[in-house]
Amino acid sequence: MIKIINAFVFVTLSITLLAGCASIVSKSNYPVSITSNPEVASIVVVNSIGRTVFSGKTPTTITLKAGAGYFKGETYTVTLKREGYATHTAQIERGLDGWYIAGNIFIGGLIGWLVIDPITGAMWTLKDLHVNLEPEKSSLQKEGLHIVTFDDIPKHLRSKLVKIN
C-alpha cells in the first residue's frame, strides 16, 4: 500500500514539476470572435508568415493558435472589406496569459516559465476583434469638395444661402 501511495505522490509531483501552469490550466488555441459594424463584411486572416488561415464573413468565431515558436506569440492581421466602405486592416491583440505569469509561481516553477509554456504557446492569449467600418469617401470628398443637399443644411443657416445662376 505504501508503494502505491509513494508511486502516486511521485507521479503527481513529476507531472507538476514537468508541466507549465498555463499549459495545465489554460490553452494554446483560442476562439477569437471577429465582428464588424456593419455586419457581413468579407474578412481574410493572415498569420505572421503571410499564410491565409481563414477567409469568410463577419460575424464569425475562429480558433487560432496563440504561439508561433519558443517565446514568440503569433501575429494575425485581419483585412475587412464591404462594398461602400473603406477597406480596414487590424491586428488581433495578443497578451500574456495570467496563468503563465502567476500560476507558475505555485505550480509550474521555472520549467513552466522557461520551457513548457513558451514552447506550447500557452503563455499567450488572443483577444476578440470588433471593427467599425468607415463609409468610403468619394473622389470629390477626398479633394475637399463636399456635396450636400438642401436638407443637410441647418435651418438657421438656410437664409444665408446665395443663389448661383
C-alpha positions as CSV (number, residue, x, y, z in Angstrom):
1,M,0.0,0.0,0.0
2,I,2.9,2.4,0.9
3,K,4.5,1.7,-2.5
4,I,1.2,2.7,-4.3
5,I,1.0,5.9,-2.3
6,N,4.7,6.7,-3.0
7,A,4.2,6.0,-6.7
8,F,1.1,8.2,-6.7
9,V,3.0,11.1,-5.0
10,F,6.0,10.6,-7.3
11,V,3.8,10.8,-10.4
12,T,1.8,13.8,-9.2
13,L,5.0,15.7,-8.3
14,S,6.6,14.8,-11.6
15,I,3.6,16.0,-13.6
16,T,3.5,19.2,-11.6
17,L,7.2,19.9,-12.0
18,L,7.3,18.9,-15.7
19,A,4.4,21.0,-16.8
20,G,3.8,24.7,-17.1
21,C,0.9,26.1,-15.3
22,A,-0.6,27.8,-18.4
23,S,-0.3,24.5,-20.2
24,I,-2.2,22.7,-17.5
25,V,-5.0,25.3,-16.8
26,S,-5.2,27.4,-20.0
27,K,-4.8,26.5,-23.7
28,S,-2.7,27.2,-26.7
29,N,-5.6,27.7,-29.2
30,Y,-8.2,30.4,-28.7
31,P,-11.6,31.0,-30.1
32,V,-11.5,34.6,-31.4
33,S,-14.7,36.4,-32.3
34,I,-14.4,38.8,-35.2
35,T,-17.3,41.3,-35.7
36,S,-17.9,44.4,-37.7
37,N,-20.3,47.3,-37.9
38,P,-22.0,46.9,-40.3
39,E,-22.1,43.2,-40.3
40,V,-21.4,40.8,-43.3
41,A,-18.0,42.2,-44.2
42,S,-15.6,39.9,-46.0
43,I,-12.6,39.1,-43.9
44,V,-9.2,37.5,-44.6
45,V,-7.0,36.5,-41.6
46,V,-3.2,36.2,-42.3
47,N,-0.6,34.9,-39.9
48,S,2.9,36.4,-39.4
49,I,4.5,34.4,-42.3
50,G,1.8,35.7,-44.7
51,R,-0.3,32.5,-44.9
52,T,-4.0,32.9,-45.1
53,V,-5.5,31.0,-42.2
54,F,-9.1,32.0,-42.7
55,S,-11.4,33.8,-45.1
56,G,-15.1,34.3,-44.6
57,K,-17.6,36.9,-43.4
58,T,-18.4,38.7,-40.2
59,P,-19.6,37.9,-37.6
60,T,-17.6,34.8,-37.0
61,T,-15.6,32.9,-34.4
62,I,-12.4,31.1,-35.5
63,T,-9.9,29.1,-33.4
64,L,-6.3,30.4,-33.7
65,K,-3.0,29.2,-32.4
66,A,-1.6,31.7,-29.9
67,G,2.1,30.7,-30.2
68,A,4.5,30.9,-33.1
69,G,7.6,29.4,-31.6
70,Y,9.7,29.5,-28.5
71,F,8.8,32.7,-26.6
72,K,7.1,34.0,-29.7
73,G,3.4,34.8,-30.0
74,E,1.6,34.6,-33.3
75,T,0.6,37.8,-35.0
76,Y,-2.6,37.8,-37.1
77,T,-3.6,40.6,-39.5
78,V,-7.3,40.9,-40.4
79,T,-8.4,42.7,-43.6
80,L,-12.1,43.6,-43.7
81,K,-13.9,44.7,-46.9
82,R,-17.5,45.7,-47.6
83,E,-19.0,47.5,-50.6
84,G,-19.5,51.2,-49.9
85,Y,-17.0,51.1,-47.0
86,A,-13.2,51.7,-46.8
87,T,-11.0,48.6,-46.5
88,H,-9.9,48.2,-42.9
89,T,-6.8,46.3,-41.7
90,A,-6.4,45.4,-38.0
91,Q,-4.3,43.1,-35.8
92,I,-5.7,40.7,-33.3
93,E,-4.3,41.7,-29.9
94,R,-2.1,39.3,-28.1
95,G,-1.3,39.3,-24.4
96,L,0.3,37.2,-21.7
97,D,-1.9,34.6,-20.0
98,G,-2.4,35.2,-16.3
99,W,-1.8,31.6,-15.5
100,Y,1.6,31.9,-17.2
101,I,2.5,34.9,-15.1
102,A,1.2,34.0,-11.6
103,G,0.4,30.3,-11.9
104,N,3.9,29.2,-12.5
105,I,4.8,30.6,-9.1
106,F,2.6,28.0,-7.4
107,I,2.6,25.1,-9.9
108,G,5.0,25.1,-12.8
109,G,8.0,26.8,-11.5
110,L,11.0,27.7,-13.6
111,I,10.4,24.9,-16.0
112,G,6.9,26.2,-16.7
113,W,8.2,29.8,-17.2
114,L,11.2,29.0,-19.3
115,V,10.4,25.8,-21.2
116,I,6.9,24.3,-21.2
117,D,4.6,27.3,-21.6
118,P,6.8,29.1,-24.1
119,I,7.1,26.0,-26.3
120,T,3.4,25.2,-26.2
121,G,2.3,28.8,-26.8
122,A,0.1,28.6,-23.7
123,M,1.8,31.7,-22.3
124,W,-0.2,33.8,-24.8
125,T,-3.8,34.8,-25.1
126,L,-5.7,36.2,-28.1
127,K,-8.4,38.8,-27.8
128,D,-11.7,39.3,-29.8
129,L,-11.7,41.9,-32.6
130,H,-14.5,44.4,-33.4
131,V,-14.1,46.9,-36.2
132,N,-16.3,49.9,-37.1
133,L,-16.1,50.3,-40.8
134,E,-16.0,53.8,-42.2
135,P,-18.1,54.8,-45.2
136,E,-16.0,55.0,-48.4
137,K,-15.2,58.6,-49.4
138,S,-15.9,59.6,-53.0
139,S,-13.1,61.2,-55.0
140,L,-14.7,64.6,-54.6
141,Q,-14.7,64.3,-50.8
142,K,-11.0,63.3,-50.8
143,E,-10.2,66.6,-52.6
144,G,-12.1,68.6,-50.0
145,L,-15.2,69.3,-52.0
146,H,-18.3,68.1,-50.2
147,I,-21.7,67.8,-51.9
148,V,-24.7,68.3,-49.6
149,T,-28.4,68.6,-50.2
150,F,-30.6,71.4,-49.0
151,D,-32.0,69.2,-46.2
152,D,-28.4,68.7,-44.9
153,I,-28.0,72.4,-44.2
154,P,-29.2,73.5,-40.7
155,K,-32.4,75.6,-40.8
156,H,-30.7,78.6,-39.1
157,L,-28.2,78.8,-42.0
158,R,-30.6,78.4,-44.9
159,S,-31.5,82.1,-45.0
160,K,-27.8,83.0,-45.6
161,L,-27.5,80.9,-48.8
162,V,-26.8,82.8,-52.0
163,K,-28.3,81.5,-55.2
164,I,-25.9,80.9,-58.1
165,N,-27.2,81.0,-61.7
